């Protein structure tokens, strides 16, 4: 029994030492596998030939009730709506890219958390998606967004890891 406990402690100690390398690297890898193209594809739907030319899809995604009220006519967008769509689209391209390459990673992951919860607010209030609840044994929007937030929090807390531009540039 003592040998088994010693083996357990030895393995646990090695895992603890390697967690500084493994945890942030695996978190960024999981982010790339699960969310990178989700956000990039979403951003692509928001542009109509140019980043400065928002599509009816962008209008409908971000301001669903306002877009429906004007039959998705993008010429009816307000200046505020255009600015929000522009910066939201930039964020959907830039923040995942920063996390992917590990540049300003903690800040990008923190901004992504804010983005996820604004997106959730729009999904619930604008698109009528049920938020759901935690601990109810169903996979709801809330469950999904909490998991995404946790993944991004790992990156905020641990940083980008050793294979990153942050490490090359010696950023925290």
N, C-alpha and C positions, 0 to 999 in steps of 0.2 A: 504494500500500500504506500509506503514511503517513496518508493521508486516512481509510482504513478503520480504522486503529488509533485515530486521533483520534476518529472517530465512536463506535467501541466504548467508548473511555474516557469520552467525554462522556455517553453513555447510561448507562454503569455508575455514573458519579458522580451523575447525577440519580436513579437507582434507589436508591443508597445514602442519599441525602438523604431520599427519600420513604419509605424502609423504616420509619422511626420512626412514620409514620402508617399506612402500608399493612399492615405485618405484623401488629400486634396487632388492627387492625380486621378484617382478613380472617380471622384466627384465630378471633375471636369469631363472625364470620358463618358460618364453616364449622362451628363448634361448634353454633350455632343450627340450621343446616340438617341436620346429621347426628345430633347426640346429644340436643338439647333435648327433643324429643317422645319419643324413646326412653326417657329417664329419667322424664319426666312421665307417660307411659302406664304405665310399670312401677309408679310410685308409686300411680297410680289403682287398679291391681289389688290393692294392699295394704290398701286401706281398705274397710270394710263399713258405709257410711253416715256414718262419722265417723272422723277421724284417730285417735281414741282406741279405735276398735273394729277391731282387725286382722282381716283376712279369712283364710279357709282358704288362699287363694292366697298371701298373705304368709307364712303359716306354712310352706307347702310350698316357696316360693321361697328363703327364708332359712335354714330349718332342715329340709331335705327328709327326712332320715332320721328325725328326731324326729317330724315331722308324719305320716309314713307309719306309724310305729310305733303312733300313736294314731288312725289312720284319719282324719287331718286334722280332728280334733275340737278346735276352738280353745279350748274350755273346759279342755283339758288342758295348755295352754301354761303354762310357768313364768313367774314375775315377770321373770326375766332375759330370757327370750325375748320377752316383751311389750315390755320396754324397748328391746331391740335393734331390734325391728320398728318401734317408734314413732320412734326416732331415725333409723333407716335411711330410713323413709318421709319424714320431715321433710327429711333430706339430699337425697333424690331430687327433692323439690319446690324447696327453697331454693337449693341450690348452683347448679343450672343457671339459676335465675332471677337470682341475683347475677351470674353470668357474662354473661347476656343483657343486663342493664342496665348492666353495668360498675361494680358497687359491691363494694368489697372484693375485687376481681377476682383479684388474685394469690393471696390466701388461699383464696378459693373454688376456684380452679383446683388449688391444692395439695391441698386437701381432696378434690376430685374424683379426683385421681390415687390417693389412698389408697382412696377408695371403689371405683374401678375394680379395684384389685388385691385388695381384700377380696371383691368380686363374683366375680372370677376364681377366687379360692381356693374359694369356695362352689361355683362351677360345676364345678370339677375334682373336689373332694373330696366334695361332696354330691350333685351331679347326674351325675357320671361323664362329663363332657364331656372329650374329649381335648384336652390343652393344645397339642399339636403342637410344632413347633420353627421357629426362624427359618432363613432361607436354604435352604428345601427346595422352593421353587416351588409351594407349595400355600397356600391361604388358610386359616389355622388360627386358633384362638382366640388364641394367642400373638401372631400377626401383627396381628390386629385390636386387641388391647389395647395393644400397643406403639405402634401408630399413634395410638390415642386418647391415650395418655400423652404422646407427642411433641407432639400438638396442644395439650394442656393445659400442657406445659412451655413452649411458645412464649408462652402467656399468662402463666405464672408469671414468665418472664424479661422479657418486653416490656411487661407490664401490659395495661391495657384499651384504650389508644389514646385518640385525641382525642374520640371520640363516646362518652362514658361519664360516669357519675355520679362516678367517681373523679376525672376531670379537672375537672368542675364544682366538686367539693368539695376539689380540690387534694390528693388522696390520692396516695401514691406508686404 
